[in-house]
Amino acid sequence: MQLRLLTLVALQAASNAFSFSAVRIIRRRSDGMKTFLSAKREATFGMGCFWEPSESMLKKKGVVATSAGYCGASPTAKTPPDYGSVCYGREWVEAVRVVYDDAQISYNELLECFFELHKSNPNSRQYDSIVFADSDQMNDAESWLTSGKEARYKRKADNYPISLVKVEPISPFYKAEDYHQRYWQKWRVRFATIALLLAGGSGFYDSFFPVQFLENAISIRGLCNALVSAGCVGVLLERLIARNVMELKPGDLILSLEQNVK
């Protein structure tokens, strides 16, 4: 009798906890930017060099976050990856983990986005085109690929055949070093800054200043060139120091988003 009472109490507590969680999610949905927390899912793809696809996927409606990383370890991989071991080996794939809101975009629609945006090289394991599917996604991924192969589907942009795409079971995913995250978003600003500084170092701006100002032009040119050199050293140090590769368990990227919203 006591065991039955304890069981009923435990079930009631679990029910209350579930109800509270559901209410919490509904409240977040009514709070502007927090709506994506209601229907969050993860998907992982090998899309070639991960810099551009991770940004392109983020522009798709319903995609709320991406992370560049490494996945698809071969049985011979004995240690966690880093950029060097991925570039000079055949054990890992550059991959993109995607968090999406399945109320806005379905997994099958996400597969179409993946095929549209991937930049793969089928002759390279590192840059291969792969759908890494978990147990819930495997049937959908295989059905999508089989249908595409039967239709001999090719990408309109470059006639890339869907037959070169692979579907593999999901394996441990490691988030790549920080300098790979939002790569082009950061480098567009850097390239623009370097271009402006190089122009200043060459004296391009001299004609825009009065003659009396040009007495200090040499020092200004020197400063611009020094800043370019310092920036190049900074980039090298960033690559040498920032080796913070970390494994993301299923749901970790979603959890980090939720923590950032709080």
C-alpha positions as CSV (number, residue, x, y, z in Angstrom):
1,M,0.0,0.0,0.0
2,Q,2.8,2.4,0.9
3,L,4.6,1.5,-2.3
4,R,1.4,2.4,-4.3
5,L,1.1,5.7,-2.5
6,L,4.7,6.6,-3.2
7,T,4.3,5.7,-6.9
8,L,1.2,7.9,-7.2
9,V,3.0,10.8,-5.6
10,A,5.9,10.4,-7.9
11,L,3.7,10.3,-11.0
12,Q,1.8,13.4,-9.8
13,A,5.1,15.2,-9.3
14,A,6.3,14.2,-12.8
15,S,3.0,15.4,-14.2
16,N,3.3,18.8,-12.5
17,A,6.8,19.2,-13.7
18,F,5.8,18.5,-17.3
19,S,2.9,21.0,-17.0
20,F,5.2,23.6,-15.7
21,S,7.7,23.0,-18.5
22,A,4.9,23.3,-21.1
23,V,3.6,26.5,-19.6
24,R,7.2,27.9,-19.5
25,I,7.6,27.2,-23.2
26,I,4.3,28.7,-24.1
27,R,5.2,31.9,-22.2
28,R,8.5,32.0,-24.1
29,R,6.7,31.7,-27.4
30,S,4.7,34.8,-26.6
31,D,7.9,36.8,-25.8
32,G,9.3,37.9,-29.1
33,M,12.8,36.5,-29.7
34,K,12.2,33.5,-27.4
35,T,9.7,31.8,-29.7
36,F,12.3,29.5,-31.2
37,L,12.7,27.7,-27.9
38,S,9.3,26.0,-28.4
39,A,10.1,23.7,-31.3
40,K,13.9,23.3,-31.4
41,R,15.6,20.5,-33.3
42,E,19.2,19.7,-34.3
43,A,20.5,18.4,-37.6
44,T,24.1,17.8,-38.8
45,F,25.5,17.9,-42.3
46,G,28.8,17.6,-44.1
47,M,28.7,20.5,-46.5
48,G,32.2,20.9,-47.8
49,C,34.3,23.8,-46.3
50,F,32.1,24.8,-43.4
51,W,32.8,28.5,-43.5
52,E,30.3,29.6,-46.1
53,P,27.5,26.9,-45.6
54,S,27.3,27.6,-41.9
55,E,26.5,31.2,-42.7
56,S,24.2,30.4,-45.7
57,M,22.1,28.0,-43.6
58,L,21.7,30.6,-41.0
59,K,19.9,32.8,-43.5
60,K,17.2,30.2,-44.1
61,K,13.8,30.9,-42.5
62,G,13.4,28.7,-39.4
63,V,17.1,28.1,-38.8
64,V,18.1,29.8,-35.6
65,A,21.7,28.8,-35.1
66,T,24.6,27.0,-36.7
67,S,28.0,25.8,-35.5
68,A,31.0,24.8,-37.6
69,G,32.6,21.6,-36.4
70,Y,33.9,18.1,-37.1
71,C,32.0,14.9,-37.4
72,G,32.0,11.5,-39.1
73,A,35.1,10.1,-37.3
74,S,36.5,6.9,-38.9
75,P,37.2,3.9,-36.6
76,T,40.9,4.8,-36.8
77,A,40.4,8.1,-35.1
78,K,41.9,7.8,-31.6
79,T,42.0,11.4,-30.5
80,P,39.6,14.4,-30.7
81,P,40.0,16.4,-33.9
82,D,41.5,19.8,-34.5
83,Y,41.8,21.8,-37.7
84,G,45.3,20.4,-38.5
85,S,44.4,16.8,-38.0
86,V,41.3,17.3,-40.2
87,C,43.1,19.0,-43.0
88,Y,46.0,16.5,-43.1
89,G,44.0,13.3,-42.5
90,R,41.0,11.4,-43.7
91,E,39.4,10.6,-40.4
92,W,37.0,13.6,-40.0
93,V,34.5,15.6,-42.0
94,E,34.0,19.4,-41.8
95,A,30.4,19.6,-40.7
96,V,27.7,22.1,-39.8
97,R,25.3,21.6,-36.8
98,V,22.0,23.3,-37.3
99,V,19.4,24.3,-34.8
100,Y,16.0,24.9,-36.4
101,D,12.4,25.5,-35.5
102,D,10.3,22.7,-36.9
103,A,7.2,24.9,-36.7
104,Q,8.8,27.0,-39.5
105,I,10.9,24.5,-41.4
106,S,10.6,20.7,-41.6
107,Y,13.5,18.3,-41.6
108,N,12.8,17.4,-45.2
109,E,12.8,21.1,-46.2
110,L,16.1,21.4,-44.3
111,L,17.5,18.5,-46.4
112,E,16.6,20.5,-49.5
113,C,18.4,23.5,-48.1
114,F,21.5,21.4,-47.4
115,F,21.6,20.1,-50.9
116,E,21.2,23.6,-52.3
117,L,23.9,25.1,-50.2
118,H,26.6,22.5,-49.7
119,K,30.1,23.2,-51.2
120,S,31.4,19.6,-51.1
121,N,34.2,17.8,-52.9
122,P,33.3,14.1,-53.4
123,N,37.0,13.2,-53.7
124,S,37.8,14.4,-50.2
125,R,36.5,12.9,-47.0
126,Q,37.1,16.3,-45.3
127,Y,34.8,18.1,-47.7
128,D,32.3,15.3,-48.4
129,S,28.6,15.8,-48.8
130,I,27.0,13.8,-45.9
131,V,23.7,13.8,-44.0
132,F,24.5,12.7,-40.5
133,A,21.2,11.4,-39.2
134,D,20.2,10.2,-35.8
135,S,17.7,7.4,-35.2
136,D,14.7,9.7,-35.6
137,Q,16.0,11.2,-38.8
138,M,17.4,8.2,-40.6
139,N,14.2,7.0,-42.3
140,D,13.5,10.5,-43.6
141,A,17.0,11.1,-44.8
142,E,17.3,7.7,-46.6
143,S,13.8,8.2,-48.2
144,W,14.8,11.7,-49.4
145,L,18.1,10.4,-50.9
146,T,16.5,7.3,-52.5
147,S,13.7,9.4,-54.1
148,G,16.3,11.9,-55.4
149,K,18.5,9.1,-56.9
150,E,15.5,7.5,-58.5
151,A,14.6,10.8,-60.1
152,R,18.3,11.4,-61.0
153,Y,18.0,14.7,-59.4
154,K,20.7,17.3,-60.0
155,R,21.3,20.7,-58.4
156,K,20.2,23.5,-60.9
157,A,23.2,25.7,-60.1
158,D,25.9,23.3,-61.2
159,N,24.2,20.0,-62.1
160,Y,25.7,18.4,-58.9
161,P,24.0,14.9,-58.8
162,I,22.2,13.9,-55.6
163,S,23.7,10.4,-56.1
164,L,27.0,11.7,-54.6
165,V,25.3,12.6,-51.3
166,K,25.8,10.1,-48.5
167,V,23.7,9.3,-45.4
168,E,25.6,8.2,-42.3
169,P,24.6,7.6,-38.7
170,I,25.4,10.5,-36.5
171,S,28.7,10.3,-34.7
172,P,30.3,12.6,-32.1
173,F,30.3,16.2,-33.2
174,Y,33.1,18.6,-32.1
175,K,32.6,22.3,-32.3
176,A,35.5,23.8,-34.2
177,E,38.0,26.4,-33.0
178,D,36.5,29.9,-32.3
179,Y,38.1,31.4,-35.3
180,H,36.0,29.2,-37.6
181,Q,32.7,30.4,-36.1
182,R,31.0,33.1,-38.1
183,Y,34.1,33.1,-40.2
184,W,33.0,35.3,-43.1
185,Q,31.1,37.7,-40.9
186,K,34.3,38.5,-39.1
187,W,36.6,38.5,-42.2
188,R,34.4,40.9,-44.2
189,V,35.1,43.6,-41.7
190,R,38.8,42.6,-41.4
191,F,39.3,42.6,-45.2
192,A,37.7,46.1,-45.4
193,T,39.9,47.4,-42.6
194,I,43.0,46.0,-44.1
195,A,42.2,47.5,-47.5
196,L,41.6,50.9,-45.9
197,L,44.9,50.7,-44.0
198,L,46.9,49.5,-47.0
199,A,45.5,52.5,-49.0
200,G,46.6,54.8,-46.2
201,G,50.0,53.2,-46.0
202,S,50.5,53.8,-49.8
203,G,49.6,57.5,-49.6
204,F,46.3,57.1,-51.4
205,Y,44.6,59.6,-49.0
206,D,47.3,62.3,-49.4
207,S,45.3,64.2,-52.1
208,F,42.3,64.5,-49.7
209,F,44.3,66.5,-47.1
210,P,45.6,70.1,-47.2
211,V,49.3,70.6,-47.8
212,Q,50.1,71.6,-44.2
213,F,48.7,68.3,-43.1
214,L,51.0,66.3,-45.4
215,E,54.0,67.3,-43.2
216,N,52.8,64.4,-41.0
217,A,51.9,62.1,-43.9
218,I,55.0,59.9,-43.5
219,S,54.1,59.1,-39.8
220,I,50.5,58.4,-40.8
221,R,51.6,56.1,-43.6
222,G,53.9,54.3,-41.1
223,L,51.1,54.0,-38.6
224,C,48.8,52.4,-41.2
225,N,51.4,49.9,-42.2
226,A,52.2,49.1,-38.6
227,L,48.5,48.4,-37.9
228,V,48.4,46.0,-40.9
229,S,51.4,44.2,-39.6
230,A,50.0,44.0,-36.1
231,G,46.7,42.6,-37.5
232,C,48.5,39.9,-39.4
233,V,50.4,38.9,-36.3
234,G,47.1,38.9,-34.4
235,V,45.6,36.5,-36.9
236,L,48.5,34.1,-36.6
237,L,48.4,34.2,-32.8
238,E,44.6,33.6,-32.9
239,R,45.2,30.4,-34.8
240,L,48.0,29.2,-32.6
241,I,46.3,30.0,-29.3
242,A,42.6,29.3,-30.0
243,R,42.5,25.5,-30.0
244,N,39.3,25.2,-28.0
245,V,37.7,22.3,-29.8
246,M,34.9,20.8,-27.7
247,E,32.5,18.0,-28.1
248,L,28.8,19.0,-28.3
249,K,26.4,16.3,-27.1
250,P,23.0,16.2,-28.7
251,G,21.0,19.2,-27.4
252,D,24.1,21.1,-26.2
253,L,23.8,23.8,-28.9
254,I,20.1,24.2,-28.1
255,L,20.9,24.5,-24.4
256,S,23.5,27.2,-25.0
257,L,20.9,29.2,-26.9
258,E,18.4,28.9,-24.1
259,Q,21.0,30.0,-21.6
260,N,21.9,33.1,-23.7
261,V,18.3,34.1,-23.8
262,K,17.8,34.0,-20.0
